[in-house]
Amino acid sequence: MRLTRRLVIVFVVATVIATVADTILILTGHQDRPLVGADFVDYWPAFAVVSDFAIIYGAKWLGALLIQRDHQEEQEEQEQDGDE
């Protein structure tokens, strides 16, 4: 249950980061409309690839970190239950 909630948080944060990056590009005049899907690759191919890798590997790393933390918490709970 905790893992699911945390993964949802990770994906929400990744979406917010992508939205902020898109907004910055609009506000700085580099684009006149939000970029979606293939349009993003047409305008900024290198940035699209880098941002995709950052989001994918960032989410993967955060997910792995959260899974590891969940396992540690479960082990600590089991040790506490064993001590009692």
N, C-alpha and C positions, 0 to 999 in steps of 0.2 A: 504494500500500500504506500509506504513512504517512498519507495523507489519510483513508482508511477508518478507520484506528485512531483518529485524532483525532476524527472525527465520532462514532464510538461513544462516546468519552470525553465529548463534549459532551452527547449524549443521556443518558448515565448521570448526569452532573452535574445536568442539568435534572430528571431523575426524583428524584434525591436531594433537591433543593431543594423540589420539590412534596411529597415525603413528609415532610420536616421541617416545612413549613408546616402540613400536615394534623395532624402530631403535636402541634405547638404549640397548635392550635385544640382538640384533644382534652384536652391537659393543662391548659389554662386554663379548661376547662368550657364552652366555646362550642359544643361538640358532644359527643355521647356515643358516636359510632362514626365510623369512617373514611368519608369522602364519596367516592363514585365516580360519574363521569359526570354524569348529569342531576341526581342528588341534590345534588351540589355547587352547581349553579346554583339549585336550590330554596332552599337555606339562605343562600347568600352570593352573590347574582347579581353585584354590583359587584366583589367580590373575585375571583370566578371569571373575569370578563372581563379584569380587570387582570392576574391571574396568567397567563392564557392568552396575552395579548399579550406579557407579559414573557418567558415561556418561548419563544414563537415568534420574537419579534424578537431575543431574546438568543441563541438557537440560530442564527438567521440571521446575526447579526453575528459570532458566534464562528466559524461556518462560513466566512464570507467572509474573516475574518482569517486563518484557517488555510489557506485556499486561496491567499491572497496570500503568506503566508509560504512555502508550498510552491513557488510560482512563483519567489520570490526565491532560495530554496535551489537550485532547479534552474538558475537563471541563474548563480549563483555557481559551481556545479559545472561548468557549461559554460565559463565564463570561465577557471576553473582548468585545465580540460582543454585549452583553447585556448592557454594560456600554456606548457604543457609541451611 
